[in-house]
């Protein structure tokens, strides 16, 4: 049995697609942690065409702890499930790493330490957003704000607490398998759906107070819109699958798509435009205040970024909610 075939104590999985700009440095950062934790690093690639595969193969040729796994289903939920099915036997913890994120060097160590100390079945982390260009910086500021995310706990630093959901970081593999892994019909919001089943099964989720990750957001408003369109669809699928109502912070943005649809009727009834005007003025004013406070006029786009996020999320939710669902032979969806 080769070292690659031998079971690892822990499993670090990186779902990946066209991340040539980041994957080499990320693997270089994770390899010392993998050695300390007796972990295997699995890059589950969804069909990269930008040179990612060659970079991973070169690293794997030098370090048997690194494995390239081809993910024919492409999406992240399938990548994690495939990695656990292929390499999870004998491993205690699954650590999920996003290829397009930033991590402290001791990130994996702190996750394992907290899981052991708290007896947690899952450890989630705060996800802080950071950008470089004008648009990306504005998107980052919007995603770090209550206007953009409604005060979601994992969007802000935590001192450590038991939670219902957070940004996925570590899971006990036995718990992951017990609830059936990720639902591969979800391309977005698969983490929230998984956490719902995890809690139902009696497992506990701890939000780390000792480490966090940095997320680098979309650098164009078009890609941001489509990202949040997917998020909205994912949340609606959760509502339909588990019959759970969205939280208040999620229900308010749901009004945005109806408000936008209502606005053209102002040609007939002037007050129809009022909700749209109030929403857009609040967002734009928030952006201007943010830019003035931080003395960076590029941040005036924060309000526009928030509007794009709200609209994409709301539209995705309603489109998914009312999308015709296939019927069974007996006519039941």
C-alpha positions in Angstrom: 0.0 0.0 0.0 1.4 3.4 -1.0 1.2 6.5 1.2 -1.5 7.9 -1.1 -3.6 4.7 -0.6 -3.1 4.7 3.2 -5.9 6.3 5.2 -5.3 9.8 6.6 -6.3 11.0 10.0 -8.0 14.0 8.5 -9.2 15.1 5.1 -8.7 18.6 3.7 -10.9 19.1 0.6 -10.7 22.0 -1.9 -13.5 22.1 -4.5 -12.0 23.8 -7.4 -12.7 25.2 -10.9 -10.3 27.4 -12.9 -8.3 28.6 -9.9 -4.8 28.6 -11.5 -4.1 32.1 -10.0 -4.6 30.8 -6.5 -4.3 27.0 -6.2 -0.5 26.8 -6.1 -0.1 29.3 -3.3 -3.0 27.7 -1.4 -1.5 24.3 -1.6 1.8 25.6 -0.4 0.1 27.1 2.6 -1.9 24.0 3.5 0.8 21.4 3.1 2.6 22.1 6.4 -0.8 21.9 8.2 -1.6 18.6 6.5 1.7 17.2 7.7 1.0 18.4 11.3 -2.5 16.9 11.3 -1.8 13.7 9.4 -4.2 14.9 6.7 -4.6 14.3 3.0 -5.3 17.3 0.7 -7.8 16.5 -2.0 -8.3 19.0 -4.8 -11.7 18.1 -6.3 -11.6 19.7 -9.7 -14.8 20.4 -11.7 -13.2 20.5 -15.2 -10.7 23.4 -15.1 -9.3 24.6 -18.4 -6.9 27.4 -17.2 -3.9 25.4 -16.1 -5.2 24.5 -12.6 -4.8 20.7 -13.3 -1.1 21.0 -14.3 -0.3 23.0 -11.1 -2.0 20.5 -8.9 -0.4 17.5 -10.7 3.0 19.1 -10.3 2.5 19.5 -6.5 1.0 16.0 -6.2 4.1 14.6 -7.9 6.3 16.0 -5.1 4.0 15.5 -2.2 1.9 12.2 -1.9 -0.4 13.9 0.6 -1.8 16.0 -2.3 -4.3 14.2 -4.5 -6.2 15.4 -7.6 -9.7 14.1 -7.9 -11.8 14.8 -11.0 -15.4 15.9 -10.2 -17.6 15.2 -13.2 -20.6 16.8 -11.6 -18.7 20.1 -11.3 -20.6 21.6 -8.4 -19.1 21.9 -4.8 -21.7 19.7 -3.1 -20.7 16.8 -5.4 -17.0 17.6 -4.9 -17.2 17.2 -1.1 -19.3 14.0 -1.3 -17.0 12.4 -3.8 -13.9 13.2 -1.8 -15.4 11.8 1.4 -16.6 8.6 -0.5 -13.1 8.2 -2.0 -10.8 9.1 0.9 -12.9 9.5 4.0 -12.6 6.0 5.5 -10.5 6.1 8.6 -10.4 9.9 8.8 -11.8 11.8 11.7 -12.5 15.3 10.3 -13.4 16.8 7.0 -12.0 20.4 6.5 -13.5 22.3 3.7 -11.4 24.9 2.0 -12.6 27.4 -0.7 -10.0 27.8 -3.4 -10.8 31.5 -3.8 -10.3 32.5 -0.1 -7.6 33.5 2.3 -6.7 31.7 5.5 -4.3 32.0 8.5 -1.4 29.5 8.4 -2.8 27.8 11.6 -6.4 27.7 10.3 -6.7 23.9 10.1 -5.0 23.4 13.5 -7.4 25.8 15.2 -10.4 24.1 13.7 -9.4 20.7 15.0 -8.5 22.1 18.4 -11.9 23.8 18.8 -13.7 20.7 17.6 -12.0 18.6 20.2 -12.3 21.2 23.0 -16.0 21.8 22.5 -17.0 18.3 21.4 -18.5 19.9 18.3 -19.7 17.8 15.3 -19.2 20.8 13.0 -17.1 24.0 13.3 -18.1 26.9 11.2 -16.2 30.2 10.9 -16.7 33.9 10.3 -16.3 34.9 6.6 -14.9 38.4 6.2 -14.9 39.9 2.7 -12.0 41.8 1.2 -11.4 43.3 -2.3 -8.8 45.2 -4.3 -10.3 47.0 -7.3 -13.0 49.7 -7.0 -15.9 47.4 -7.7 -14.6 44.5 -5.7 -13.9 46.8 -2.7 -17.4 48.1 -2.9 -18.9 44.6 -3.1 -16.8 43.5 -0.2 -18.0 46.5 1.9 -21.6 45.7 1.0 -21.2 42.0 1.9 -19.7 43.0 5.3 -22.6 45.3 6.1 -26.0 44.7 7.5 -27.5 46.4 4.5 -26.0 43.7 2.3 -26.4 40.6 4.4 -28.9 41.4 7.0 -26.6 40.9 10.0 -25.9 37.2 9.3 -23.7 35.9 12.2 -21.0 34.4 10.1 -20.4 37.7 8.2 -19.0 39.2 11.4 -16.3 38.1 13.9 -17.5 35.8 16.6 -16.2 35.2 20.2 -17.3 31.6 19.9 -20.8 30.3 20.2 -23.2 27.5 19.3 -25.1 28.4 16.1 -27.6 27.0 13.6 -25.5 27.8 10.6 -22.2 29.3 9.5 -19.6 29.2 6.8 -18.5 25.5 6.6 -15.0 24.8 7.8 -14.8 21.4 9.6 -17.2 18.5 10.0 -16.9 15.2 11.8 -16.9 12.7 8.9 -19.0 10.2 10.9 -21.7 12.9 11.3 -21.3 14.0 7.6 -22.0 10.4 6.5 -24.8 9.8 9.0 -26.9 12.6 7.5 -26.1 11.6 3.9 -23.6 14.4 3.0 -24.5 17.3 0.8 -27.7 17.3 -1.3 -26.3 17.4 -4.8 -29.5 18.9 -6.2 -28.2 22.1 -4.6 -25.7 24.2 -6.5 -26.0 27.0 -4.0 -27.0 27.1 -0.3 -26.0 23.5 0.1 -24.3 24.4 3.3 -27.5 25.8 4.9 -29.5 22.8 3.8 -26.9 20.4 5.2 -26.9 22.3 8.5 -30.6 21.9 8.8 -30.4 18.1 8.5 -27.4 18.1 10.8 -29.3 19.8 13.6 -32.4 17.7 13.1 -30.2 14.6 13.6 -29.0 16.0 17.0 -25.5 17.2 16.0 -24.1 20.5 17.2 -22.5 23.3 15.3 -19.9 25.6 16.9 -18.8 28.9 15.5 -15.1 29.5 16.0 -13.9 32.4 18.1 -10.2 31.5 17.3 -10.0 31.7 13.5 -11.8 33.0 10.4 -11.4 33.1 6.7 -11.3 35.9 4.1 -13.5 35.7 1.0 -12.6 37.6 -2.2 -15.9 38.6 -3.9 -16.9 38.9 -7.5 -15.2 41.8 -9.3 -18.1 42.8 -11.6 -21.7 43.6 -10.8 -22.9 41.2 -13.5 -21.2 38.2 -11.9 -22.4 39.4 -8.5 -26.0 39.4 -9.7 -25.8 35.9 -11.1 -24.1 34.7 -7.8 -27.0 36.1 -5.7 -29.5 34.8 -8.2 -28.2 31.3 -7.4 -28.2 32.0 -3.7 -31.8 33.1 -3.9 -32.7 29.9 -5.8 -30.9 27.8 -3.2 -32.8 29.5 -0.3 -36.1 28.8 -2.0 -35.2 25.2 -2.5 -34.5 25.0 1.2 -37.9 26.4 2.0 -39.6 24.0 -0.4 -37.7 20.9 0.8 -37.9 21.5 4.6 -41.0 23.7 4.8 -39.1 26.3 6.9 -39.9 30.0 6.7 -37.1 32.4 5.8 -35.8 34.5 8.7 -36.9 38.2 9.0 -33.5 39.4 7.6 -34.2 37.2 4.6 -37.8 38.1 4.1 -37.2 41.9 3.8 -35.0 41.5 0.6 -37.7 39.2 -0.8 -39.8 42.3 -1.4 -37.3 43.8 -3.8 -38.3 41.8 -7.0 -42.0 42.6 -6.5 -41.1 46.2 -5.9 -39.1 46.4 -9.1 -42.0 44.7 -11.0 -44.4 47.3 -9.5 -42.4 50.4 -10.5 -43.4 50.5 -14.2 -47.0 50.9 -13.1 -46.1 54.4 -11.9 -47.0 55.5 -15.4 -50.6 54.8 -14.5 -50.5 55.1 -10.7 -47.7 57.4 -9.4 -47.5 55.8 -5.9 -46.5 52.5 -7.5 -43.0 53.9 -7.8 -42.7 54.8 -4.1 -41.4 51.5 -2.7 -38.8 51.4 -5.5 -37.7 54.9 -4.8 -37.5 54.4 -1.0 -35.4 51.2 -1.5 -33.0 52.7 -4.0 -32.6 56.0 -2.1 -31.8 54.1 1.2 -29.1 52.0 -0.6 -27.6 54.9 -2.5 -27.5 57.1 0.6 -25.9 54.2 2.6 -23.2 54.0 -0.1 -22.5 57.7 0.0 -22.3 57.8 3.8 -19.9 54.9 3.7 -17.7 56.6 1.1 -17.6 59.8 3.1 -16.8 58.1 6.4 -14.0 56.0 4.9 -12.8 58.9 2.7 -12.9 56.7 -0.4 -15.4 57.8 -3.1 -15.1 54.4 -4.9 -17.1 53.0 -2.0 -20.1 55.0 -3.2 -20.8 51.8 -5.2 -21.6 50.0 -2.0 -25.2 51.0 -2.3 -25.4 49.9 -5.9 -23.7 46.6 -5.0 -26.2 46.0 -2.3 -29.1 46.7 -4.7 -27.6 44.1 -7.2 -27.3 41.6 -4.3 -30.9 42.3 -3.2 -32.4 42.1 -6.6 -30.5 38.9 -7.6 -31.4 37.1 -4.3 -35.0 38.2 -4.5 -35.5 37.3 -8.2 -33.8 33.9 -7.7 -36.0 33.1 -4.7 -39.3 33.9 -6.5 -38.2 32.2 -9.8 -37.4 29.0 -7.9 -40.5 29.2 -5.8 -42.8 29.4 -8.7 -40.8 27.2 -11.2 -42.9 24.3 -12.4 -41.8 21.1 -10.7 -41.8 17.7 -12.4 -44.6 15.4 -11.5 -44.5 11.8 -10.7 -46.5 9.1 -12.6 -49.4 9.7 -10.1 -49.3 13.5 -10.7 -47.7 14.5 -7.4 -44.6 16.7 -7.5 
